[in-house]
Amino acid sequence: MPSFRALAACLCLVTITMVATVAPQPLSFEYDRSAPLDVKETSARKQGPVSVREITYAGASGTRNGATLVTPASAAQRAPGILFVHWYGPPAPTSNRTQFVPDAVALGAKGAVSLLIDTPWSNPEYMKLRARDRDFAQSIAQVKELRRALDLLLAQPAVDPARVAFVGHDFGAMYGTLAAAIDPRVSAFVFMAGTAAFSDWFLFGQPRLQGAARQAFIDHMAPLDPVAWLPTLRGPLLLQFAKEDEFVPPATMERLIAAAPRGHELLTYAGGHEQNDQATKDRIAWLANTLGLQTPDSE
């Protein structure tokens, strides 16, 4: 990723309360799953062999969330479902749910139903606007929102509840690890270029924390760290990393690889945090094979 993340973070002038004084908060990811999804369609189009619907729905906190639903033009049998959660990139069109539209269209042509959602980091100003004293609570809330998105995906009549994959990049991978670990509905997972601890990135920006305050913040966020939840994932797991990733250095990558459950697959690529076209091709092929979709040999 370009230096935008660090530059934007350094502009952050929010004040924070001393993390050392923050009392431990309960670790609960429960929410009201009975609340109506209240789906509203804002537009629809055909894109090759798939239907692409832009929608909004009621989130776990009662706010309305934006999403894109990609479905095959026709499905003769129960279809796998895939939830895609995007990265926090530079101020470009891919730093939102549109990042994974090419993946979803390609997999839709093979028979998958995909849901792509926006997140707080869809806003290019995310790192500037967030505040460290709210990071823990907002992280809990975000995991609830991902579980709510799974509700929406599984509410689609064609989706086979036994074949549900989660694909996350950057923050999408990190929060997705928690959601997939606690929610048994996720049966396969793709982790793309996330870091091991939320404090790795949430310590960016001003005011800088040092000494005891810095360690207190790291300890405060530690119960949510992806590296602690990664070993508990069930089902097939694909890890994708870039060799010149400015935000996931080799030591962090190795820490995550070591934490991954036995039997995971690992693919690394030249280039940076955004990952390259080969990563996209490999991810689509892995998902097609793992979810039992049509492949060139079977078409």
N, C-alpha and C positions, 0 to 999 in steps of 0.2 A: 504494500500500500504506500502511496506517496506520503510525504511528511504532513499531510493535512491533519491527521489525527493528533499528532503532537502539537501542531501549530494551533489548532482549534482548542485543544485542551488547555494550552498555556494561556489562552485568553479568558479562561474561566475565572471570574472574580467573585464568585459566590462565597459567602461566609459560611462557616460550619461550626457547630458546637464541638467541644472537645470529645473526640471519639472515646477517650478513656473513661468518660463519665456516662456513656450510653449503657443502659442496663441490657442484659441479654434479652432477646426477643424470641417468642415461641416459634418453632420451626414447623409450621403447618401450611400445607398446600391445598387445603380443602376449600371448597366454594359451593355455591348452590347450583348443582347440575340440573335441577328441575326447572330452573328459570327458562322461559321461552327464548329461543335463539332469535326470533323476530327477524328473519332474513328478508332483505329488500334488495331487489336487483336494480342497478343503476344503468347498465348497458349490457349488450350481448353481441357477439360476432362469431363468425366462422373463421377459423385459421387452419387451413389445410384440412386434415381429417378430424379436427376436434372443434368443440364448442368452447368459447371463452366468455365467461360471465363475470362482470364486475359487480360486487355485492357489498352490502354492509350488514352487520349483525350485532346483537347485543353481547358485549363482552362480560367477563366474570365480574367486573366492577360496576357494571351498568352502563358504561360508556359504549358508544357505537364504534366498531372497528371496521376498517376496510380490508377487503380480500378479493382475490381472483380465484375462480373455480374453473378448472379445465377438465372437460369430460370427453370421452370418445363420442364420435357421432352416433355410434350404435354399439351396444354391448350385449353379446349373446349370453354371457354368463357373469357371475359375480366378479367384480374387478378389484384389484389391489387399490389401496388408498395411500397417498403420499402427502405429508405435510412438509412444506418448504419454508424455512425461516432464513432471511437474508442476512448479509453482513452490514457492518458499519464502515462504509468506504468513503472516498473523497466526495465532494459535492457534484455527483454525476448521476445519471438516470438509474444506475444499477444499485444505488444504496437504498433500496426499498423492495417491495415484493416483486417488481418486474425483473429482478436479477435472474430468477429461475424460470421465467416464462419459456425460454428455449428448451430447458429440461422437461418441463411439464408438457409442452406440445409434442416433443419427441416421444415421451413415455405415453402420452395419451394416444398417439398413433398406434402404440402397441397394446393399448387396452387399459391403461391406468387412469384413475381419477386423482387429480392433484388439487390441493388447496394451498395458495400462497398468501401470506398475511403481511400486513404492515405492522410495525412495532414502534416503540418510542424512539429507537435509533434510525427510523426512517427519516427523521428530522436531521438535516445536516448540522444543526446546532446542538445536538443531543449532549455531547460532552461539555459544551459550554453552559448548558442550562441545568444539568443535574447537580445535585449537592451531595457531598459524601455522607452527611448525617442522615440522608434518606436512602442511601444505596441499598442497605439491607432490606428494608421494608418494600422498596420498589422492586427489588429482585424477587422477593416472595410473590409479589403481585404479578410479576411477569410470568413466572412459572404457572400460576393459576390461569393466565390468559392463554398460554400454550395448551393447557389441558382443555380449556374452553374451545380452542380451535380444533382440537381432536374431536370434541363433541360434534362440532359442525361437520367435519369431514365424515365421521361415522354416521351422521344423520342422512347422508346421501344414499338413496335406495340401492344403488349399484355396488356400493363399497362392501367388500368382504372383510368382516371384522378380524378374521384370522390372518390377514395380510396387510398390515399397516406399517409403513416406513416413515421415518423422520429424517429430514435432510437439513442440516444447519451449518452455516458458515459464520466464523467469527463469533460475535455475541449469540447468533442463532445456534451455533454448535454448543456454546457454553450453557445457555439456559435450556437448550434442548436436552442436554445430558441429564439435568435434574428432572425435567418433565418425563423423559423416557424411563429414567430409573424408578420413579415412583408410580408411573402409570402403566399397568400391565398391558394396555391396549397396543403399545408400540412393540412391534416384533422384529424390526430391523432398523439400523441407525447408520447415518453417514455423518462423520465429524470432520469438518473442514476448517483447518487453521484457527482453532480456538486456542486460548492460553490456559494454563493450569489453574490459576487463581484469579478471581475477579479483581483483587487488589493490584495485580500486575498492571492493569489498565486504569482502574479507578484511582490510582495514586497519581496519574497524570494531572497536570494543571496546578492552579494556585488556589489557596495558599499551600505551599509545600509542607509536607509533614516530615518530621525528623525525630529520631530518638524514640522515646517511649510512646509518643502520640502516633508515630508511624506504625510501630509494632502493635499498638492497641487496635488500630484500624485493620491491619492484616489479620489479627486474631478474631476480631469482630466478624469479618467476612468469611473466615475459614470454613464454617459449617456448610457454606454454599459452594465451596470451590469445586469446579468440575473434576479435578484430579481425584477427589475423594469419592465422587459418585460414579465415575467411569467404570470402576471394577464391578459395579453391581448391574450393569446393563445386561439384558437378556437378548439372545438371538444374534444373528449375523451383524457384524460391525465392520465398517470401512473407515479407516483413518486416511485423510488426505492432507499432506503438508507440502510447503514450498521450501526449497533449499536456501533461498535468499530472502526469507521472510523477516522483515525488520521488527515485527511485533511478536513473533514466535521464534526466538533464537534456538539453536540446536539443543541446548541444555533443557529448555522447556519442552521441546518436542520429545526428547528422550524420556523425560519424566512422564509425559502423557502416554507414550508407547508402553512404558514399563507398567503403567497402571491399567492398561486396557485388558479386558478379560482374554483368556486363552482362546485361540482360534480366530482372532481378529485378522483383518487384512490391512496392509499398510502400503500406500502408494505415495511417492514423493516426486516433486517436479522442479524443473528449473524455474527461476523467476520469483516473484514476490507474493505478498499476502493475498492479492486478488485471485491468484491461481490462473492457469492457462487453459487453452482450448482442449489440450489433451486430458486435463483433469475432468473437464465436462464430459468428454467422450467416455472416459473410463467410468465415471459415476453413473452415467446413463446405462452403460453395459452391465455394470454391477447390479444396479437396481432391477433391470430387466431379468437378469438371471436369478437373482435372489427372490424376486416376487413371482417368478414363473410366467413372465410376459413373453410375447412373441419375440423371437430373435431372427436375424436374417436367414439362419438355417432352417427355421421352422415355418417361415412365411410362405 
